[in-house]
Amino acid sequence: MATKYLLPCLCGATQPIDVAQAGQIVRCQCGRSLDVPTMRDIRRLEQMEVADHRPAPTTDWNRVQGSLFAIGLAVTVIALIIAAFLWINRMQLDTTKPVIDDTAQINAAIDDSPPVMIWSAWQEVEHHGLGPYIPPDYVLARRESAALLRWMMVLLVIATGGAVTTIAAFFLRRK
């Protein structure tokens, strides 16, 4: 309900006005010009309740559309945040193979070693083996990078599904 105020005229009629008209001039039904008082003085006039003719805001969305929109948006945002986190972690991995050329040092160490020492090292390797294979750090980093990339692709597919769900909510018809 909007509030209007009644501005009296000398003819006995009243002219409805609102606060926004303060300081203006309005015409009465009899033709006289009436000076609208200031905002403070308008509030001293007699009030008149006027029904607000604006239609109540309505939503065209039903619960299913709202739910689809919210779920799709949440899935999209969460999947993109996790994918960004994985991408940042992936960028921090050092997957470059180190360039180490210590062949000359190894050959010099073998040349300087007595034959008995080389023979005992050979027998040790022959009987016990070299031990378990431990891949170098760059190989481990490449494996981790590939795994993170796979997870990022999965998350981007999930985010795409969430975006499609969000967009689909706009196209559902209300029953």
C-alpha positions as CSV (number, residue, x, y, z in Angstrom):
1,M,0.0,0.0,0.0
2,A,1.3,3.4,-1.0
3,T,0.6,6.5,1.1
4,K,-0.8,9.6,-0.5
5,Y,-1.7,12.9,1.2
6,L,-4.7,15.1,0.7
7,L,-3.9,18.7,-0.1
8,P,-7.0,20.9,0.6
9,C,-8.2,23.6,-1.8
10,L,-10.3,26.7,-1.0
11,C,-13.2,25.1,-2.9
12,G,-13.4,22.4,-0.3
13,A,-12.0,19.6,-2.6
14,T,-8.8,17.8,-1.8
15,Q,-6.1,16.9,-4.2
16,P,-4.1,13.6,-3.7
17,I,-0.3,14.2,-3.7
18,D,2.7,12.2,-2.7
19,V,6.0,13.1,-1.1
20,A,7.8,13.2,-4.4
21,Q,5.7,16.2,-5.4
22,A,7.0,18.4,-2.6
23,G,7.6,22.0,-3.7
24,Q,5.7,21.6,-7.0
25,I,2.5,23.2,-8.1
26,V,-0.6,21.0,-8.8
27,R,-4.1,21.9,-10.2
28,C,-7.3,21.4,-8.3
29,Q,-10.4,20.1,-10.0
30,C,-11.8,23.6,-9.8
31,G,-8.8,25.0,-11.7
32,R,-6.9,26.7,-8.9
33,S,-3.1,26.3,-8.7
34,L,-2.1,24.7,-5.4
35,D,1.4,25.0,-4.0
36,V,2.5,21.6,-2.6
37,P,4.3,22.1,0.8
38,T,7.7,20.9,1.7
39,M,8.3,17.2,2.7
40,R,8.0,18.0,6.4
41,D,4.7,19.9,5.9
42,I,3.3,17.2,3.6
43,R,3.4,14.7,6.4
44,R,1.1,16.9,8.5
45,L,-1.7,16.6,5.9
46,E,-4.4,14.0,6.1
47,Q,-3.3,10.6,4.7
48,M,-5.0,8.5,2.2
49,E,-4.2,4.8,1.6
50,V,-3.9,3.9,-2.0
51,A,-3.7,0.3,-3.2
52,D,-0.5,-0.4,-5.1
53,H,-1.5,-1.4,-8.6
54,R,1.8,-2.9,-9.5
55,P,1.6,-6.6,-10.0
56,A,3.3,-8.7,-7.4
57,P,6.6,-10.0,-8.7
58,T,6.3,-13.5,-10.0
59,T,8.9,-16.0,-10.9
60,D,8.6,-18.1,-14.0
61,W,10.7,-20.8,-12.4
62,N,9.4,-23.9,-10.6
63,R,11.2,-25.9,-8.0
64,V,12.7,-28.4,-10.5
65,Q,14.2,-25.6,-12.6
66,G,15.6,-23.9,-9.5
67,S,17.1,-27.1,-8.2
68,L,18.6,-28.0,-11.6
69,F,20.1,-24.5,-11.9
70,A,21.5,-24.6,-8.3
71,I,22.9,-28.1,-8.6
72,G,24.4,-27.5,-12.0
73,L,26.0,-24.3,-11.0
74,A,27.4,-25.8,-7.8
75,V,28.8,-28.8,-9.7
76,T,30.4,-26.5,-12.3
77,V,32.0,-24.2,-9.8
78,I,33.3,-27.0,-7.5
79,A,34.7,-29.0,-10.5
80,L,36.4,-25.9,-11.9
81,I,37.9,-25.0,-8.6
82,I,39.4,-28.5,-8.0
83,A,40.6,-28.6,-11.6
84,A,42.4,-25.2,-11.1
85,F,44.0,-26.5,-7.9
86,L,45.2,-29.6,-9.8
87,W,46.5,-27.5,-12.6
88,I,48.5,-25.3,-10.2
89,N,50.0,-28.4,-8.6
90,R,50.8,-29.9,-12.0
91,M,52.6,-26.7,-13.1
92,Q,54.9,-27.0,-10.0
93,L,56.2,-30.4,-11.0
94,D,59.7,-30.6,-12.5
95,T,59.4,-33.1,-15.3
96,T,62.6,-32.2,-17.1
97,K,65.2,-34.8,-17.4
98,P,68.4,-33.6,-15.8
99,V,71.4,-33.5,-18.1
100,I,74.2,-35.2,-16.3
101,D,77.3,-36.3,-18.2
102,D,79.4,-38.0,-15.7
103,T,80.5,-40.8,-18.0
104,A,84.1,-39.5,-17.9
105,Q,84.1,-39.6,-14.1
106,I,82.7,-43.1,-14.0
107,N,85.3,-44.3,-16.5
108,A,88.1,-42.7,-14.6
109,A,86.9,-44.3,-11.3
110,I,86.9,-47.7,-13.0
111,D,90.3,-47.2,-14.5
112,D,91.7,-46.1,-11.2
113,S,90.2,-49.1,-9.2
114,P,92.3,-52.2,-8.7
115,P,91.0,-55.3,-10.6
116,V,90.2,-57.2,-7.4
117,M,87.8,-54.5,-6.3
118,I,86.1,-54.5,-9.7
119,W,85.8,-58.3,-9.6
120,S,84.3,-58.3,-6.2
121,A,81.7,-55.6,-7.3
122,W,80.9,-57.8,-10.3
123,Q,80.3,-60.9,-8.1
124,E,78.1,-58.9,-5.7
125,V,75.9,-57.7,-8.6
126,E,75.8,-61.2,-10.1
127,H,74.7,-62.9,-6.8
128,H,72.4,-60.2,-5.4
129,G,71.4,-58.2,-8.4
130,L,71.2,-54.5,-8.7
131,G,68.3,-54.2,-6.2
132,P,64.8,-52.9,-6.8
133,Y,64.3,-50.4,-9.6
134,I,63.9,-46.9,-8.2
135,P,62.9,-44.5,-11.0
136,P,64.5,-41.1,-11.0
137,D,62.6,-38.1,-9.7
138,Y,61.7,-36.7,-13.1
139,V,60.1,-40.0,-14.1
140,L,58.0,-40.0,-11.0
141,A,57.1,-36.3,-11.7
142,R,56.0,-37.2,-15.2
143,R,53.8,-40.0,-13.9
144,E,52.2,-37.7,-11.4
145,S,51.7,-35.0,-14.0
146,A,50.0,-37.5,-16.3
147,A,47.7,-38.6,-13.5
148,L,46.8,-35.0,-12.6
149,L,46.1,-34.3,-16.3
150,R,43.7,-37.3,-16.4
151,W,41.9,-36.0,-13.2
152,M,41.7,-32.5,-14.7
153,M,40.0,-33.9,-17.9
154,V,37.5,-35.8,-15.8
155,L,36.7,-32.7,-13.8
156,L,36.3,-30.6,-16.9
157,V,33.9,-33.2,-18.3
158,I,32.0,-33.0,-14.9
159,A,32.0,-29.1,-15.1
160,T,30.7,-29.3,-18.6
161,G,27.9,-31.5,-17.5
162,G,27.1,-29.1,-14.7
163,A,27.1,-26.2,-17.1
164,V,24.7,-28.1,-19.4
165,T,22.4,-28.8,-16.5
166,T,22.5,-25.1,-15.5
167,I,21.6,-24.0,-19.0
168,A,19.0,-26.7,-19.4
169,A,17.2,-25.2,-16.4
170,F,16.4,-22.1,-18.5
171,F,14.8,-24.2,-21.2
172,L,12.4,-26.3,-19.1
173,R,8.8,-25.3,-19.5
174,R,6.7,-24.6,-16.5
175,K,3.7,-26.9,-16.1
